[in-house]
């Protein structure tokens, strides 16, 4: 990755936190700071990132403006409101980006991202234009219909996909222009274009806070991490 490459990070914080029983997970405090601040700070501190677009829910917008004043968070070039679906939020973020060569898409609810992972991802994406963080699954995975096991999948071929996901701007822009069917991540949209997506090693600590149980796991990681 060349130092002159323009890299924009789109941070997604527009979910409804419906599995958090009324808590807005982005505002859950860890080490006296809201969750979203921990995530954003890694990208803001990385010399590889030139700009950040933060995509938030309507309920979070006012808080985000207060948490990230532009005089202190100069890399945040836009704070915008997300759409109904995850991919709609990404598309909104793409529309607010300013002439990037590379786009990094990351879940705001994954606070344990590291600068090293960002660097690895950008390096992995150079050859194909697309790369995603992932870890090999450690559990046995079974295909189930109703409550009946249909098949046991070969674990050695299965990876759990995370973010960050890194793309050349032209590739991810094309994906969001051409594909409207529901997608669980951006890489699957790029795959539908017939493009190659590389996998690079993420981290088992790179969890996404989705349920109340995840809060306790995150507290343990925060208590033991060294940044």
Order of alpha helices (4+ residues) and beta strands (2+ residues): beta-beta-beta-alpha-beta-alpha-beta-alpha-beta-alpha-beta-beta-beta-beta-alpha-alpha-beta-alpha
